[in-house]
Amino acid sequence: MNGLTYREPRDLGRADLARSLVERDIANLREAIVAVALRDPDRAWVEDQLMTLMHDSEGSVRSVAALAAGHLARIHHAIDQTRLVPALRSLLRDPDARENAENALDDIATFARDAAG
């Protein structure tokens, strides 16, 4: 994943995610993506954010958004597969996000039931 290594994210939330996105603080944005995926209880809200972030201009942001989709699948045992699976499949053609998209698709297949709507 572009030389990035995992570390437990700080306790960041929705406001941190929004601020980092507006300010284009990429390092903080990547950490906030993981933090909200791991800790925000509103799976649908997080999915909405990930759908947007999977189209970000920065490759590492797209990659971490894919990673976070896998986290959601493992944590919630559900994910809106009608929305997220096609977005992740499109990232399979993205050299910056391919590896995390593959891993997220595996996590979804292993841990999640479809929870559309």
C-alpha positions as a Markdown table, in Angstrom:
| # | Residue | x | y | z |
|---|---|---|---|---|
| 1 | Met | 0.0 | 0.0 | 0.0 |
| 2 | Asn | 2.5 | 2.6 | -1.2 |
| 3 | Gly | 4.9 | 2.0 | 1.6 |
| 4 | Leu | 2.3 | 2.7 | 4.3 |
| 5 | Thr | 2.3 | 0.6 | 7.4 |
| 6 | Tyr | -0.6 | 0.0 | 9.8 |
| 7 | Arg | -0.8 | 1.5 | 13.2 |
| 8 | Glu | -3.8 | 1.9 | 15.5 |
| 9 | Pro | -5.5 | 5.2 | 14.5 |
| 10 | Arg | -5.9 | 8.0 | 17.0 |
| 11 | Asp | -9.5 | 8.6 | 18.3 |
| 12 | Leu | -10.6 | 10.6 | 15.2 |
| 13 | Gly | -14.2 | 11.1 | 14.2 |
| 14 | Arg | -16.5 | 12.6 | 11.7 |
| 15 | Ala | -15.3 | 16.2 | 12.2 |
| 16 | Asp | -11.7 | 15.1 | 11.8 |
| 17 | Leu | -12.5 | 13.3 | 8.6 |
| 18 | Ala | -14.4 | 16.3 | 7.2 |
| 19 | Arg | -11.7 | 18.8 | 8.2 |
| 20 | Ser | -8.9 | 16.6 | 6.7 |
| 21 | Leu | -10.8 | 16.3 | 3.5 |
| 22 | Val | -11.4 | 20.0 | 3.1 |
| 23 | Glu | -7.8 | 20.9 | 4.2 |
| 24 | Arg | -6.4 | 18.0 | 2.0 |
| 25 | Asp | -4.3 | 16.9 | 5.0 |
| 26 | Ile | -3.7 | 13.5 | 3.4 |
| 27 | Ala | -1.9 | 11.8 | 6.3 |
| 28 | Asn | -4.7 | 12.8 | 8.7 |
| 29 | Leu | -7.4 | 11.9 | 6.2 |
| 30 | Arg | -6.1 | 8.4 | 5.8 |
| 31 | Glu | -6.0 | 7.9 | 9.6 |
| 32 | Ala | -9.5 | 9.4 | 10.0 |
| 33 | Ile | -10.9 | 7.0 | 7.3 |
| 34 | Val | -9.6 | 4.0 | 9.3 |
| 35 | Ala | -10.7 | 5.5 | 12.6 |
| 36 | Val | -14.3 | 6.1 | 11.6 |
| 37 | Ala | -14.5 | 2.7 | 9.9 |
| 38 | Leu | -13.3 | 1.0 | 13.1 |
| 39 | Arg | -15.3 | 3.1 | 15.6 |
| 40 | Asp | -18.3 | 4.9 | 14.1 |
| 41 | Pro | -21.4 | 2.9 | 14.8 |
| 42 | Asp | -23.4 | 4.2 | 11.8 |
| 43 | Arg | -22.3 | 1.7 | 9.1 |
| 44 | Ala | -24.4 | 3.3 | 6.4 |
| 45 | Trp | -22.9 | 6.8 | 7.1 |
| 46 | Val | -19.4 | 5.3 | 6.9 |
| 47 | Glu | -20.3 | 3.5 | 3.6 |
| 48 | Asp | -21.4 | 6.8 | 2.1 |
| 49 | Gln | -18.1 | 8.4 | 3.0 |
| 50 | Leu | -16.1 | 5.5 | 1.6 |
| 51 | Met | -18.1 | 5.6 | -1.7 |
| 52 | Thr | -16.9 | 9.2 | -2.1 |
| 53 | Leu | -13.4 | 8.5 | -0.9 |
| 54 | Met | -12.9 | 5.6 | -3.3 |
| 55 | His | -13.1 | 8.2 | -6.1 |
| 56 | Asp | -10.6 | 10.7 | -4.5 |
| 57 | Ser | -7.9 | 12.1 | -6.7 |
| 58 | Glu | -5.2 | 10.8 | -4.3 |
| 59 | Gly | -4.4 | 7.2 | -4.8 |
| 60 | Ser | -3.5 | 6.5 | -1.1 |
| 61 | Val | -6.9 | 7.8 | -0.1 |
| 62 | Arg | -8.6 | 5.5 | -2.5 |
| 63 | Ser | -6.5 | 2.7 | -1.2 |
| 64 | Val | -7.3 | 3.3 | 2.5 |
| 65 | Ala | -11.0 | 3.8 | 1.7 |
| 66 | Ala | -10.9 | 0.2 | 0.2 |
| 67 | Leu | -9.1 | -1.1 | 3.2 |
| 68 | Ala | -11.8 | 0.5 | 5.4 |
| 69 | Ala | -14.6 | -1.2 | 3.5 |
| 70 | Gly | -13.0 | -4.5 | 4.6 |
| 71 | His | -12.9 | -3.3 | 8.2 |
| 72 | Leu | -16.6 | -2.6 | 8.0 |
| 73 | Ala | -17.4 | -6.0 | 6.7 |
| 74 | Arg | -15.4 | -7.7 | 9.5 |
| 75 | Ile | -16.8 | -5.4 | 12.3 |
| 76 | His | -20.5 | -5.3 | 11.3 |
| 77 | His | -20.8 | -8.6 | 9.5 |
| 78 | Ala | -22.9 | -6.7 | 6.9 |
| 79 | Ile | -22.2 | -4.2 | 4.1 |
| 80 | Asp | -24.2 | -2.8 | 1.3 |
| 81 | Gln | -22.8 | -5.0 | -1.4 |
| 82 | Thr | -24.9 | -3.5 | -4.2 |
| 83 | Arg | -23.0 | -0.3 | -3.7 |
| 84 | Leu | -19.6 | -1.1 | -2.3 |
| 85 | Val | -18.7 | -4.3 | -4.3 |
| 86 | Pro | -18.9 | -2.6 | -7.7 |
| 87 | Ala | -16.9 | 0.4 | -6.4 |
| 88 | Leu | -14.2 | -2.0 | -5.0 |
| 89 | Arg | -14.2 | -4.0 | -8.3 |
| 90 | Ser | -13.5 | -0.8 | -10.2 |
| 91 | Leu | -10.5 | -0.2 | -7.9 |
| 92 | Leu | -9.0 | -3.5 | -9.1 |
| 93 | Arg | -7.8 | -1.6 | -12.1 |
| 94 | Asp | -6.3 | 1.1 | -9.9 |
| 95 | Pro | -2.6 | 0.4 | -9.2 |
| 96 | Asp | -2.7 | 2.5 | -6.1 |
| 97 | Ala | -5.7 | 0.8 | -4.6 |
| 98 | Arg | -5.7 | -2.7 | -6.2 |
| 99 | Glu | -4.2 | -4.6 | -3.2 |
| 100 | Asn | -6.6 | -3.2 | -0.6 |
| 101 | Ala | -9.6 | -3.6 | -3.0 |
| 102 | Glu | -8.7 | -7.3 | -3.4 |
| 103 | Asn | -8.4 | -7.7 | 0.4 |
| 104 | Ala | -11.7 | -5.8 | 1.0 |
| 105 | Leu | -13.5 | -8.0 | -1.5 |
| 106 | Asp | -12.1 | -11.1 | 0.3 |
| 107 | Asp | -13.2 | -9.7 | 3.7 |
| 108 | Ile | -16.7 | -9.0 | 2.3 |
| 109 | Ala | -17.0 | -12.5 | 0.9 |
| 110 | Thr | -15.8 | -14.0 | 4.2 |
| 111 | Phe | -17.5 | -11.9 | 6.9 |
| 112 | Ala | -20.5 | -9.9 | 5.5 |
| 113 | Arg | -24.0 | -10.5 | 4.5 |
| 114 | Asp | -25.6 | -8.1 | 2.1 |
| 115 | Ala | -27.3 | -5.2 | 4.0 |
| 116 | Ala | -28.5 | -3.0 | 1.2 |
| 117 | Gly | -30.6 | -0.1 | 2.2 |
